[in-house]
Amino acid sequence: MRILLGVVLIIYVTPVYFRVPLGVAVESLLLMLGLIGVYSLIQIGVSRRIVGPRVAAVLAAGLLVALYIGGASRLPILGRGKGQLAAVAFLGFSLIVAGVRAAPGCEVMAIPGLLFGKHTEVACLIFSPLDSVERKLRSKRET
């Protein structure tokens, strides 16, 4: 389900990259690299027990939502759609990586988890309910 949603998001956002000016596309891609850096810091904080899993879950989801909302503004770095493009593309790629790796926990932490070779033990505020539904469906099929 994650892979399918990730592919849909990537198919949705890819044509936008070809319609916007080159500078907007490049800045959006740089924002995605920045997201990987920030989520890597969250990964390090969770693995060293500096940040608790609940705080990390709120940070992970909140950061992506804040970037998307900030993209609608006229802020110099993330405004004028750059933040929105970066947030949707990052979420799409993260969903695909999480689905392929069968990574438990928060999907936006899948790329840093891939880089560090670990699964992050952070619940996702958005997809954790889907996880419970998937577990129930699997248990019904196995019986």
OpenMM code with the backbone's topology and positions (N, CA, C; nanometers):
from openmm import Vec3, app, unit

residues = "MET ARG ILE LEU LEU GLY VAL VAL LEU ILE ILE TYR VAL THR PRO VAL TYR PHE ARG VAL PRO LEU GLY VAL ALA VAL GLU SER LEU LEU LEU MET LEU GLY LEU ILE GLY VAL TYR SER LEU ILE GLN ILE GLY VAL SER ARG ARG ILE VAL GLY PRO ARG VAL ALA ALA VAL LEU ALA ALA GLY LEU LEU VAL ALA LEU TYR ILE GLY GLY ALA SER ARG LEU PRO ILE LEU GLY ARG GLY LYS GLY GLN LEU ALA ALA VAL ALA PHE LEU GLY PHE SER LEU ILE VAL ALA GLY VAL ARG ALA ALA PRO GLY CYS GLU VAL MET ALA ILE PRO GLY LEU LEU PHE GLY LYS HIS THR GLU VAL ALA CYS LEU ILE PHE SER PRO LEU ASP SER VAL GLU ARG LYS LEU ARG SER LYS ARG GLU THR".split()
positions = [
    Vec3(0.0819, -0.1184, 0.0000),
    Vec3(0.0000, 0.0000, 0.0000),
    Vec3(0.0878, 0.1268, 0.0000),
    Vec3(0.1979, 0.1195, 0.0783),
    Vec3(0.2888, 0.2340, 0.0830),
    Vec3(0.3553, 0.2584, -0.0530),
    Vec3(0.3970, 0.1509, -0.1142),
    Vec3(0.4628, 0.1648, -0.2446),
    Vec3(0.3663, 0.2253, -0.3455),
    Vec3(0.2447, 0.1781, -0.3461),
    Vec3(0.1438, 0.2304, -0.4383),
    Vec3(0.1193, 0.3790, -0.4143),
    Vec3(0.1016, 0.4181, -0.2894),
    Vec3(0.0804, 0.5596, -0.2583),
    Vec3(0.2032, 0.6427, -0.2949),
    Vec3(0.3223, 0.5889, -0.2698),
    Vec3(0.4450, 0.6597, -0.3067),
    Vec3(0.4567, 0.6802, -0.4566),
    Vec3(0.4250, 0.5771, -0.5323),
    Vec3(0.4295, 0.5880, -0.6790),
    Vec3(0.3275, 0.6906, -0.7272),
    Vec3(0.2083, 0.6890, -0.6694),
    Vec3(0.1056, 0.7869, -0.7082),
    Vec3(0.1548, 0.9287, -0.6805),
    Vec3(0.2157, 0.9506, -0.5645),
    Vec3(0.2673, 1.0846, -0.5329),
    Vec3(0.3782, 1.1267, -0.6292),
    Vec3(0.4670, 1.0349, -0.6631),
    Vec3(0.5764, 1.0667, -0.7559),
    Vec3(0.5207, 1.0961, -0.8950),
    Vec3(0.4239, 1.0176, -0.9397),
    Vec3(0.3614, 1.0433, -1.0705),
    Vec3(0.2910, 1.1779, -1.0692),
    Vec3(0.2307, 1.2131, -0.9568),
    Vec3(0.1603, 1.3413, -0.9440),
    Vec3(0.2571, 1.4597, -0.9475),
    Vec3(0.3711, 1.4481, -0.8809),
    Vec3(0.4599, 1.5628, -0.8649),
    Vec3(0.5649, 1.5758, -0.9762),
    Vec3(0.5980, 1.4687, -1.0443),
    Vec3(0.7030, 1.4745, -1.1471),
    Vec3(0.6720, 1.5743, -1.2589),
    Vec3(0.5522, 1.5770, -1.3153),
    Vec3(0.5262, 1.6759, -1.4209),
    Vec3(0.5409, 1.8208, -1.3727),
    Vec3(0.5174, 1.8436, -1.2456),
    Vec3(0.5305, 1.9793, -1.1923),
    Vec3(0.6755, 2.0254, -1.2010),
    Vec3(0.7685, 1.9344, -1.1759),
    Vec3(0.9106, 1.9692, -1.1838),
    Vec3(0.9497, 2.0148, -1.3245),
    Vec3(0.8814, 1.9634, -1.4255),
    Vec3(0.9129, 2.0021, -1.5630),
    Vec3(0.8424, 2.1302, -1.6058),
    Vec3(0.7422, 2.1741, -1.5288),
    Vec3(0.6687, 2.2969, -1.5634),
    Vec3(0.7193, 2.4202, -1.4903),
    Vec3(0.7793, 2.4018, -1.3749),
    Vec3(0.8249, 2.5167, -1.2971),
    Vec3(0.9611, 2.5618, -1.3481),
    Vec3(0.9998, 2.6856, -1.3176),
    Vec3(1.1333, 2.7306, -1.3572),
    Vec3(1.2423, 2.6423, -1.2958),
    Vec3(1.3549, 2.6352, -1.3621),
    Vec3(1.4647, 2.5491, -1.3191),
    Vec3(1.5094, 2.5819, -1.1769),
    Vec3(1.5132, 2.7086, -1.1426),
    Vec3(1.5552, 2.7488, -1.0082),
    Vec3(1.4650, 2.6937, -0.9001),
    Vec3(1.3354, 2.6926, -0.9245),
    Vec3(1.2399, 2.6386, -0.8281),
    Vec3(1.2612, 2.4880, -0.8125),
    Vec3(1.2822, 2.4185, -0.9222),
    Vec3(1.3035, 2.2740, -0.9165),
    Vec3(1.4316, 2.2403, -0.8409),
    Vec3(1.5379, 2.3145, -0.8686),
    Vec3(1.6661, 2.2895, -0.8012),
    Vec3(1.6547, 2.3195, -0.6517),
    Vec3(1.5920, 2.4309, -0.6175),
    Vec3(1.5764, 2.4647, -0.4758),
    Vec3(1.4887, 2.3636, -0.4045),
    Vec3(1.3894, 2.3092, -0.4722),
    Vec3(1.3059, 2.2057, -0.4136),
    Vec3(1.3871, 2.0791, -0.3878),
    Vec3(1.4708, 2.0424, -0.4817),
    Vec3(1.5567, 1.9250, -0.4621),
    Vec3(1.6562, 1.9480, -0.3488),
    Vec3(1.7070, 2.0694, -0.3359),
    Vec3(1.7966, 2.1014, -0.2245),
    Vec3(1.7226, 2.0943, -0.0907),
    Vec3(1.5971, 2.1366, -0.0897),
    Vec3(1.5160, 2.1225, 0.0317),
    Vec3(1.4979, 1.9753, 0.0687),
    Vec3(1.4830, 1.8905, -0.0323),
    Vec3(1.4715, 1.7467, -0.0050),
    Vec3(1.5997, 1.6935, 0.0582),
    Vec3(1.7143, 1.7391, 0.0102),
    Vec3(1.8411, 1.6989, 0.0721),
    Vec3(1.8489, 1.7489, 0.2156),
    Vec3(1.7987, 1.8702, 0.2391),
    Vec3(1.7940, 1.9232, 0.3743),
    Vec3(1.7042, 1.8397, 0.4646),
    Vec3(1.5916, 1.7938, 0.4092),
    Vec3(1.5030, 1.7062, 0.4860),
    Vec3(1.5733, 1.5772, 0.5253),
    Vec3(1.6487, 1.5220, 0.4333),
    Vec3(1.7240, 1.3997, 0.4647),
    Vec3(1.8207, 1.4277, 0.5791),
    Vec3(1.8850, 1.5445, 0.5770),
    Vec3(1.9776, 1.5813, 0.6844),
    Vec3(1.9074, 1.5964, 0.8184),
    Vec3(1.7941, 1.6652, 0.8191),
    Vec3(1.7209, 1.6859, 0.9447),
    Vec3(1.6658, 1.5536, 0.9971),
    Vec3(1.6109, 1.4722, 0.9094),
    Vec3(1.5598, 1.3431, 0.9536),
    Vec3(1.6735, 1.2517, 0.9991),
    Vec3(1.7917, 1.2674, 0.9420),
    Vec3(1.9079, 1.1914, 0.9896),
    Vec3(1.9448, 1.2338, 1.1315),
    Vec3(1.9349, 1.3630, 1.1591),
    Vec3(1.9605, 1.4106, 1.2956),
    Vec3(1.8573, 1.3546, 1.3932),
    Vec3(1.7326, 1.3488, 1.3506),
    Vec3(1.6293, 1.2883, 1.4356),
    Vec3(1.6611, 1.1408, 1.4578),
    Vec3(1.7064, 1.0727, 1.3526),
    Vec3(1.7452, 0.9315, 1.3630),
    Vec3(1.8564, 0.9146, 1.4665),
    Vec3(1.9562, 0.9994, 1.4609),
    Vec3(2.0670, 0.9929, 1.5570),
    Vec3(2.0154, 1.0215, 1.6980),
    Vec3(1.9291, 1.1214, 1.7115),
    Vec3(1.8740, 1.1550, 1.8419),
    Vec3(1.7946, 1.0417, 1.9032),
    Vec3(1.7186, 0.9711, 1.8209),
    Vec3(1.6392, 0.8578, 1.8710),
    Vec3(1.7308, 0.7409, 1.9063),
    Vec3(1.8286, 0.7121, 1.8216),
    Vec3(1.9154, 0.5966, 1.8467),
    Vec3(2.0035, 0.6171, 1.9694),
    Vec3(2.0375, 0.7414, 2.0012),
    Vec3(2.1189, 0.7708, 2.1207),
    Vec3(2.0326, 0.8079, 2.2409),
    Vec3(1.9035, 0.7937, 2.2259),
    Vec3(1.8066, 0.8212, 2.3314),
    Vec3(1.8097, 0.9664, 2.3797),
    Vec3(1.8469, 1.0580, 2.2921),
    Vec3(1.8425, 1.2008, 2.3225),
    Vec3(1.7000, 1.2508, 2.3076),
    Vec3(1.6317, 1.1977, 2.2066),
    Vec3(1.4932, 1.2337, 2.1771),
    Vec3(1.4081, 1.1089, 2.1946),
    Vec3(1.2970, 1.1241, 2.2625),
    Vec3(1.2057, 1.0111, 2.2806),
    Vec3(1.1287, 0.9821, 2.1532),
    Vec3(1.0764, 0.8608, 2.1389),
    Vec3(1.0051, 0.8244, 2.0166),
    Vec3(0.8792, 0.9068, 1.9918),
    Vec3(0.8110, 0.9471, 2.0983),
    Vec3(0.6903, 1.0278, 2.0795),
    Vec3(0.7251, 1.1670, 2.0301),
    Vec3(0.8262, 1.2258, 2.0875),
    Vec3(0.8706, 1.3588, 2.0427),
    Vec3(0.9206, 1.3500, 1.8994),
    Vec3(0.9943, 1.2437, 1.8684),
    Vec3(1.0460, 1.2256, 1.7326),
    Vec3(0.9322, 1.2085, 1.6325),
    Vec3(0.8260, 1.1385, 1.6724),
    Vec3(0.7115, 1.1197, 1.5824),
    Vec3(0.6446, 1.2530, 1.5517),
    Vec3(0.6294, 1.3363, 1.6536),
    Vec3(0.5690, 1.4682, 1.6326),
    Vec3(0.6611, 1.5551, 1.5477),
    Vec3(0.7919, 1.5513, 1.5750),
    Vec3(0.8877, 1.6279, 1.4948),
    Vec3(0.8864, 1.5839, 1.3488),
    Vec3(0.8855, 1.4528, 1.3270),
    Vec3(0.8913, 1.3992, 1.1905),
    Vec3(0.7697, 1.4414, 1.1093),
    Vec3(0.6518, 1.4245, 1.1668),
    Vec3(0.5301, 1.4616, 1.0942),
    Vec3(0.5168, 1.6127, 1.0845),
    Vec3(0.5474, 1.6816, 1.1927),
    Vec3(0.5339, 1.8268, 1.1955),
    Vec3(0.6261, 1.8976, 1.0986),
    Vec3(0.7470, 1.8446, 1.0825),
    Vec3(0.8425, 1.9061, 0.9906),
    Vec3(0.7915, 1.9026, 0.8467),
    Vec3(0.7380, 1.7899, 0.8064),
    Vec3(0.6868, 1.7780, 0.6700),
    Vec3(0.5647, 1.8674, 0.6486),
    Vec3(0.4771, 1.8716, 0.7480),
    Vec3(0.3584, 1.9576, 0.7381),
    Vec3(0.3989, 2.1041, 0.7359),
    Vec3(0.4949, 2.1413, 0.8202),
    Vec3(0.5419, 2.2807, 0.8235),
    Vec3(0.6065, 2.3203, 0.6909),
    Vec3(0.6824, 2.2295, 0.6322),
    Vec3(0.7449, 2.2579, 0.5029),
    Vec3(0.6387, 2.2776, 0.3952),
    Vec3(0.5365, 2.1941, 0.3969),
    Vec3(0.4295, 2.2065, 0.2982),
    Vec3(0.3550, 2.3389, 0.3148),
    Vec3(0.3205, 2.3726, 0.4379),
    Vec3(0.2498, 2.4987, 0.4633),
    Vec3(0.3388, 2.6178, 0.4299),
    Vec3(0.4658, 2.6098, 0.4668),
    Vec3(0.5598, 2.7175, 0.4342),
    Vec3(0.5784, 2.7355, 0.2851),
    Vec3(0.5600, 2.6292, 0.2094),
    Vec3(0.5715, 2.6384, 0.0640),
    Vec3(0.4653, 2.7247, 0.0007),
    Vec3(0.3546, 2.7440, 0.0702),
    Vec3(0.2466, 2.8278, 0.0169),
    Vec3(0.2714, 2.9761, 0.0443),
    Vec3(0.3736, 3.0057, 0.1221),
    Vec3(0.4023, 3.1449, 0.1572),
    Vec3(0.4957, 3.2076, 0.0533),
    Vec3(0.5418, 3.3250, 0.0856),
    Vec3(0.6392, 3.3932, -0.0001),
    Vec3(0.7769, 3.3978, 0.0654),
    Vec3(0.8022, 3.3055, 0.1569),
    Vec3(0.9322, 3.2991, 0.2224),
    Vec3(1.0409, 3.2721, 0.1192),
    Vec3(1.1582, 3.3318, 0.1367),
    Vec3(1.2617, 3.3205, 0.0332),
    Vec3(1.3119, 3.1787, 0.0075),
    Vec3(1.3254, 3.0963, 0.1083),
    Vec3(1.3852, 2.9650, 0.0867),
    Vec3(1.2819, 2.8606, 0.0470),
    Vec3(1.1696, 2.8562, 0.1163),
    Vec3(1.0737, 2.7497, 0.0881),
    Vec3(0.9430, 2.7963, 0.0295),
    Vec3(0.9263, 2.9230, 0.0111),
    Vec3(0.8006, 2.9750, -0.0420),
    Vec3(0.7859, 2.9568, -0.1913),
    Vec3(0.6717, 3.0029, -0.2410),
    Vec3(0.6380, 2.9964, -0.3838),
    Vec3(0.6355, 2.8536, -0.4391),
    Vec3(0.5911, 2.7608, -0.3549),
    Vec3(0.5736, 2.6233, -0.4002),
    Vec3(0.6917, 2.5314, -0.3820),
    Vec3(0.8094, 2.5853, -0.3505),
    Vec3(0.9279, 2.5000, -0.3363),
    Vec3(0.9116, 2.4009, -0.2213),
    Vec3(0.8607, 2.4495, -0.1100),
    Vec3(0.8408, 2.3622, 0.0052),
    Vec3(0.7364, 2.2557, -0.0208),
    Vec3(0.6320, 2.2934, -0.0924),
    Vec3(0.5275, 2.1959, -0.1240),
    Vec3(0.5802, 2.0864, -0.2161),
    Vec3(0.6549, 2.1266, -0.3172),
    Vec3(0.7145, 2.0280, -0.4082),
    Vec3(0.8071, 1.9339, -0.3331),
    Vec3(0.8918, 1.9909, -0.2488),
    Vec3(0.9879, 1.9101, -0.1740),
    Vec3(0.9159, 1.8145, -0.0791),
    Vec3(0.8134, 1.8624, -0.0103),
    Vec3(0.7428, 1.7787, 0.0863),
    Vec3(0.6729, 1.6608, 0.0184),
    Vec3(0.6041, 1.6869, -0.0910),
    Vec3(0.5307, 1.5796, -0.1595),
    Vec3(0.6275, 1.4796, -0.2224),
    Vec3(0.7330, 1.5287, -0.2872),
    Vec3(0.8298, 1.4387, -0.3498),
    Vec3(0.9028, 1.3559, -0.2437),
    Vec3(0.9424, 1.4196, -0.1342),
    Vec3(1.0115, 1.3471, -0.0273),
    Vec3(0.9220, 1.2401, 0.0323),
    Vec3(0.7964, 1.2736, 0.0563),
    Vec3(0.7031, 1.1751, 0.1108),
    Vec3(0.6852, 1.0587, 0.0135),
    Vec3(0.6744, 1.0886, -0.1159),
    Vec3(0.6602, 0.9826, -0.2155),
    Vec3(0.7791, 0.8879, -0.2165),
    Vec3(0.8999, 0.9448, -0.2202),
    Vec3(1.0202, 0.8609, -0.2195),
    Vec3(1.0333, 0.7837, -0.0884),
    Vec3(0.9994, 0.8476, 0.0224),
    Vec3(1.0076, 0.7804, 0.1525),
    Vec3(0.9109, 0.6636, 0.1607),
    Vec3(0.7903, 0.6819, 0.1083),
    Vec3(0.6929, 0.5730, 0.1086),
    Vec3(0.7420, 0.4543, 0.0259),
    Vec3(0.8026, 0.4828, -0.0872),
    Vec3(0.8550, 0.3744, -0.1720),
    Vec3(0.9679, 0.3013, -0.1001),
    Vec3(1.0612, 0.3767, -0.0414),
    Vec3(1.1729, 0.3148, 0.0300),
    Vec3(1.1219, 0.2329, 0.1484),
    Vec3(1.0271, 0.2879, 0.2244),
    Vec3(0.9718, 0.2161, 0.3393),
    Vec3(0.9005, 0.0885, 0.2949),
    Vec3(0.8280, 0.0954, 0.1844),
    Vec3(0.7581, -0.0227, 0.1351),
    Vec3(0.8522, -0.1302, 0.0851),
    Vec3(0.9554, -0.0903, 0.0134),
    Vec3(1.0511, -0.1875, -0.0403),
    Vec3(1.1298, -0.2533, 0.0726),
    Vec3(1.1692, -0.1733, 0.1714),
    Vec3(1.2469, -0.2265, 0.2843),
    Vec3(1.1591, -0.2930, 0.3896),
    Vec3(1.0270, -0.2795, 0.3762),
    Vec3(0.9322, -0.3266, 0.4782),
    Vec3(0.9710, -0.2691, 0.6136),
    Vec3(1.0023, -0.1391, 0.6122),
    Vec3(1.0487, -0.0710, 0.7322),
    Vec3(0.9313, -0.0395, 0.8235),
    Vec3(0.9401, -0.0833, 0.9476),
    Vec3(0.8341, -0.0481, 1.0416),
    Vec3(0.8499, 0.0964, 1.0871),
    Vec3(0.7434, 0.1533, 1.1348),
    Vec3(0.7535, 0.2883, 1.1905),
    Vec3(0.7268, 0.3960, 1.0892),
    Vec3(0.7804, 0.5117, 1.1178),
    Vec3(0.7507, 0.6317, 1.0402),
    Vec3(0.8160, 0.6273, 0.9021),
    Vec3(0.7355, 0.6459, 0.8016),
    Vec3(0.7832, 0.6358, 0.6644),
    Vec3(0.8837, 0.7442, 0.6281),
    Vec3(0.8671, 0.8651, 0.6823),
    Vec3(0.9599, 0.9721, 0.6465),
    Vec3(1.0986, 0.9474, 0.7043),
    Vec3(1.1107, 0.8511, 0.7940),
    Vec3(1.2409, 0.8147, 0.8491),
    Vec3(1.3046, 0.6990, 0.7719),
    Vec3(1.2434, 0.6558, 0.6630),
    Vec3(1.2925, 0.5400, 0.5879),
    Vec3(1.4240, 0.5697, 0.5155),
    Vec3(1.4394, 0.6882, 0.4593),
    Vec3(1.5625, 0.7202, 0.3866),
    Vec3(1.6809, 0.7311, 0.4826),
    Vec3(1.6692, 0.8048, 0.5954),
    Vec3(1.7798, 0.8007, 0.6916),
    Vec3(1.8045, 0.6596, 0.7459),
    Vec3(1.6979, 0.5818, 0.7643),
    Vec3(1.7157, 0.4437, 0.8079),
    Vec3(1.7948, 0.3628, 0.7071),
    Vec3(1.7716, 0.3882, 0.5793),
    Vec3(1.8472, 0.3217, 0.4738),
    Vec3(1.9934, 0.3637, 0.4784),
    Vec3(2.0169, 0.4937, 0.4987),
    Vec3(2.1544, 0.5445, 0.5044),
    Vec3(2.2315, 0.4889, 0.6234),
    Vec3(2.1640, 0.4757, 0.7377),
    Vec3(2.2291, 0.4257, 0.8588),
    Vec3(2.2207, 0.2742, 0.8725),
    Vec3(2.1426, 0.2103, 0.7870),
    Vec3(2.1283, 0.0654, 0.7940),
    Vec3(2.0450, 0.0189, 0.9122),
    Vec3(1.9558, 0.1042, 0.9604),
    Vec3(1.8726, 0.0706, 1.0765),
    Vec3(1.7280, 0.1046, 1.0461),
    Vec3(1.6388, 0.0439, 1.1220),
    Vec3(1.4990, 0.0825, 1.1195),
    Vec3(1.4763, 0.1743, 1.2383),
    Vec3(1.4109, 0.2860, 1.2154),
    Vec3(1.3828, 0.3798, 1.3220),
    Vec3(1.2588, 0.3366, 1.3977),
    Vec3(1.2688, 0.3365, 1.5281),
    Vec3(1.1558, 0.2942, 1.6105),
    Vec3(1.0702, 0.4151, 1.6477),
    Vec3(1.0187, 0.4806, 1.5468),
    Vec3(0.9322, 0.5969, 1.5651),
    Vec3(0.7999, 0.5664, 1.4966),
    Vec3(0.6919, 0.5775, 1.5716),
    Vec3(0.5604, 0.5556, 1.5122),
    Vec3(0.5243, 0.6728, 1.4232),
    Vec3(0.4478, 0.6458, 1.3220),
    Vec3(0.4048, 0.7524, 1.2321),
    Vec3(0.2627, 0.7938, 1.2686),
    Vec3(0.2435, 0.9212, 1.2860),
    Vec3(0.1124, 0.9707, 1.3235),
    Vec3(0.0092, 0.9488, 1.2143),
    Vec3(0.0539, 0.9404, 1.0906),
    Vec3(-0.0375, 0.9291, 0.9776),
    Vec3(-0.0645, 0.7827, 0.9419),
    Vec3(0.0398, 0.7018, 0.9344),
    Vec3(0.0249, 0.5672, 0.8806),
    Vec3(0.0161, 0.4563, 0.9852),
    Vec3(0.0357, 0.4855, 1.1127),
    Vec3(0.0254, 0.3813, 1.2145),
    Vec3(-0.1130, 0.3166, 1.2186),
    Vec3(-0.2223, 0.3924, 1.2010),
    Vec3(-0.3524, 0.3246, 1.1932),
    Vec3(-0.3617, 0.2270, 1.0757),
    Vec3(-0.2978, 0.2611, 0.9641),
    Vec3(-0.2965, 0.1681, 0.8502),
    Vec3(-0.2180, 0.0421, 0.8835),
    Vec3(-0.1100, 0.0581, 0.9613),
    Vec3(-0.0320, -0.0584, 1.0024),
    Vec3(-0.1174, -0.1565, 1.0811),
    Vec3(-0.1985, -0.1039, 1.1716),
    Vec3(-0.2824, -0.1935, 1.2519),
    Vec3(-0.3869, -0.2642, 1.1653),
    Vec3(-0.4416, -0.1953, 1.0668),
    Vec3(-0.5376, -0.2584, 0.9754),
    Vec3(-0.4687, -0.3675, 0.8932),
    Vec3(-0.3459, -0.3397, 0.8446),
    Vec3(-0.2726, -0.4398, 0.7675),
    Vec3(-0.2430, -0.5634, 0.8522),
    Vec3(-0.2043, -0.5436, 0.9788),
    Vec3(-0.1773, -0.6570, 1.0669),
    Vec3(-0.3023, -0.7424, 1.0869),
    Vec3(-0.4165, -0.6768, 1.1038),
    Vec3(-0.5415, -0.7505, 1.1219),
    Vec3(-0.5763, -0.8299, 0.9967),
    Vec3(-0.5555, -0.7690, 0.8800),
    Vec3(-0.5851, -0.8397, 0.7545),
    Vec3(-0.4927, -0.9599, 0.7363),
    Vec3(-0.3651, -0.9435, 0.7703),
    Vec3(-0.2707, -1.0548, 0.7585),
    Vec3(-0.3061, -1.1678, 0.8538),
    Vec3(-0.3432, -1.1320, 0.9758),
    Vec3(-0.3763, -1.2369, 1.0738),
    Vec3(-0.5027, -1.3134, 1.0327),
    Vec3(-0.5960, -1.2470, 0.9666),
    Vec3(-0.7166, -1.3154, 0.9184),
    Vec3(-0.6833, -1.4108, 0.8044),
    Vec3(-0.5881, -1.3703, 0.7186),
    Vec3(-0.5487, -1.4575, 0.6071),
    Vec3(-0.4725, -1.5793, 0.6548),
    Vec3(-0.3934, -1.5639, 0.7607),
    Vec3(-0.3122, -1.6745, 0.8097),
    Vec3(-0.3938, -1.7803, 0.8811),
    Vec3(-0.5114, -1.7421, 0.9323),
    Vec3(-0.5930, -1.8405, 1.0066),
    Vec3(-0.6840, -1.9197, 0.9197),
] * unit.nanometer
topology = app.Topology()
chain = topology.addChain("A")
for resn in residues:
    res = topology.addResidue(resn, chain)
    for name in ("N", "CA", "C"):
        topology.addAtom(name, app.Element.getBySymbol(name[0]), res)
